[in-house]
């Protein structure tokens, strides 16, 4: 899998909050990857 130039902005109480900017990620076939955030940062999503 390959992601190129990914970004994510959330609307916060004091305006937009940029969580990701121009993120690139490459995961070779057969690899297993887990991405974790701070405890309580969000609910699990599939």
Backbone as ProteinMPNN parsed JSONL, in Angstrom:
{"seq_chain_A": "XXXXXXXXXXXXXXXXXXXXXXXXXXXXXXXXXXXXXXXXXXXXXX", "coords_chain_A": {"N_chain_A": [[0.851, -1.15, 0.0], [0.454, 2.247, -0.673], [0.59, 5.576, 0.341], [0.342, 8.935, -0.541], [1.062, 12.267, 0.089], [-0.96, 12.74, 2.045], [-3.44, 14.364, 3.997], [-5.104, 15.789, 6.875], [-7.568, 17.692, 8.406], [-9.175, 18.968, 11.235], [-12.164, 20.479, 12.5], [-11.904, 22.57, 15.071], [-12.71, 24.01, 18.335], [-11.495, 26.516, 18.432], [-11.02, 27.018, 15.785], [-9.693, 25.646, 12.64], [-7.788, 22.598, 12.981], [-4.871, 21.232, 12.085], [-4.085, 17.982, 11.62], [-2.618, 16.166, 10.102], [-0.171, 16.682, 7.578], [0.752, 16.546, 4.29], [1.651, 13.778, 4.358], [3.506, 10.899, 3.652], [3.432, 7.408, 3.08], [4.608, 4.146, 2.852], [3.949, 0.775, 2.577], [5.232, -2.33, 2.371], [4.211, -5.292, 0.502], [2.827, -7.964, 2.376], [3.631, -7.01, 4.838], [2.783, -6.088, 8.222], [1.176, -3.506, 9.824], [0.619, -1.264, 12.515], [-0.987, 1.612, 13.658], [-0.919, 3.803, 16.269], [-2.49, 6.083, 18.538], [-2.678, 8.663, 21.054], [-4.014, 7.66, 24.236], [-7.477, 7.502, 24.302], [-7.707, 9.288, 22.239], [-9.164, 8.804, 19.94], [-11.85, 6.734, 18.661], [-11.665, 3.217, 17.813], [-11.372, 2.467, 14.351], [-12.355, 0.861, 11.354]], "CA_chain_A": [[0.0, 0.0, 0.0], [1.223, 3.486, -0.702], [-0.154, 6.818, 0.517], [1.205, 10.062, -0.9], [0.507, 13.602, 0.304], [-2.198, 12.665, 2.823], [-3.652, 15.419, 4.977], [-6.373, 15.75, 7.607], [-7.817, 18.86, 9.238], [-10.392, 18.889, 12.037], [-12.711, 21.758, 12.943], [-11.855, 22.661, 16.521], [-13.425, 25.137, 18.943], [-10.815, 27.773, 18.104], [-10.703, 27.031, 14.361], [-9.162, 24.401, 12.077], [-6.602, 22.008, 13.585], [-4.255, 20.348, 11.097], [-3.525, 16.801, 12.272], [-1.641, 15.6, 9.167], [0.136, 17.523, 6.424], [1.656, 15.973, 3.284], [2.233, 12.542, 4.889], [3.739, 9.797, 2.72], [3.616, 6.139, 3.767], [4.709, 3.002, 1.954], [3.965, -0.484, 3.317], [5.462, -3.424, 1.42], [3.333, -6.46, 0.537], [3.132, -8.942, 3.416], [3.959, -6.357, 6.11], [1.68, -5.773, 9.114], [1.465, -2.216, 10.451], [-0.379, -0.711, 13.429], [-0.765, 3.016, 13.985], [-1.568, 4.088, 17.539], [-2.474, 7.46, 19.007], [-2.802, 8.824, 22.502], [-5.17, 7.01, 24.832], [-8.681, 8.328, 24.255], [-7.638, 10.245, 21.139], [-10.271, 8.507, 19.027], [-12.335, 5.365, 18.784], [-11.139, 2.364, 16.744], [-12.09, 2.516, 13.085], [-11.899, -0.114, 10.376]], "C_chain_A": [[0.909, 1.227, 0.0], [0.275, 4.674, -0.583], [0.805, 7.959, 0.218], [0.445, 11.365, -0.674], [-0.793, 13.639, 1.084], [-2.26, 13.809, 3.833], [-4.992, 15.246, 5.657], [-6.46, 16.967, 8.511], [-9.153, 18.675, 9.942], [-10.858, 20.298, 12.377], [-12.76, 21.756, 14.46], [-12.616, 23.877, 17.021], [-12.807, 26.478, 18.566], [-10.374, 27.816, 16.643], [-10.126, 25.709, 13.893], [-7.891, 23.933, 12.79], [-6.055, 20.976, 12.6], [-3.561, 19.193, 11.814], [-2.443, 16.156, 11.415], [-1.428, 16.566, 8.017], [1.15, 16.816, 5.54], [2.391, 14.72, 3.786], [2.336, 11.507, 3.776], [4.0, 8.527, 3.532], [3.627, 5.019, 2.74], [4.843, 1.74, 2.802], [4.122, -1.613, 2.306], [4.451, -4.559, 1.582], [3.787, -7.421, 1.634], [3.48, -8.337, 4.761], [2.683, -6.074, 6.889], [2.044, -4.512, 9.866], [0.306, -1.808, 11.343], [-0.006, 0.726, 13.718], [-1.588, 3.336, 15.22], [-1.471, 5.567, 17.866], [-2.54, 7.472, 20.526], [-4.057, 8.123, 23.011], [-6.355, 7.957, 24.831], [-8.713, 9.32, 23.111], [-8.761, 10.039, 20.139], [-10.743, 7.082, 19.265], [-11.753, 4.533, 17.639], [-12.011, 2.452, 15.493], [-11.496, 1.491, 12.13], [-12.2, 0.375, 8.981]], "O_chain_A": [[1.984, 1.229, 0.599], [-0.715, 4.768, -1.308], [1.949, 7.951, 0.672], [-0.664, 11.548, -1.174], [-1.648, 14.483, 0.815], [-1.254, 14.17, 4.444], [-5.907, 14.638, 5.102], [-5.545, 17.243, 9.286], [-10.141, 18.274, 9.326], [-10.042, 21.206, 12.527], [-13.553, 21.035, 15.066], [-13.108, 24.681, 16.229], [-13.521, 27.467, 18.398], [-9.46, 28.562, 16.294], [-10.073, 24.749, 14.662], [-7.034, 24.737, 13.155], [-6.705, 19.969, 12.32], [-2.575, 19.393, 12.525], [-1.453, 15.651, 11.946], [-2.371, 17.194, 7.534], [2.265, 16.52, 5.971], [3.611, 14.619, 3.652], [1.374, 11.268, 3.047], [4.699, 8.562, 4.545], [2.762, 4.953, 1.866], [5.737, 1.642, 3.643], [3.239, -1.83, 1.476], [3.903, -4.762, 2.665], [4.982, -7.663, 1.802], [3.613, -9.069, 5.742], [1.627, -5.846, 6.299], [3.107, -4.444, 10.483], [-0.856, -1.983, 10.977], [1.155, 1.029, 13.991], [-2.807, 3.162, 15.225], [-0.492, 6.226, 17.517], [-2.467, 6.434, 21.183], [-5.047, 8.012, 22.289], [-6.251, 9.088, 25.305], [-9.645, 10.117, 23.012], [-9.256, 11.002, 19.554], [-10.103, 6.318, 19.988], [-11.387, 5.087, 16.603], [-13.238, 2.503, 15.58], [-10.283, 1.282, 12.102], [-11.89, -0.311, 8.006]]}, "name": "protein", "num_of_chains": 1, "seq": "XXXXXXXXXXXXXXXXXXXXXXXXXXXXXXXXXXXXXXXXXXXXXX"}
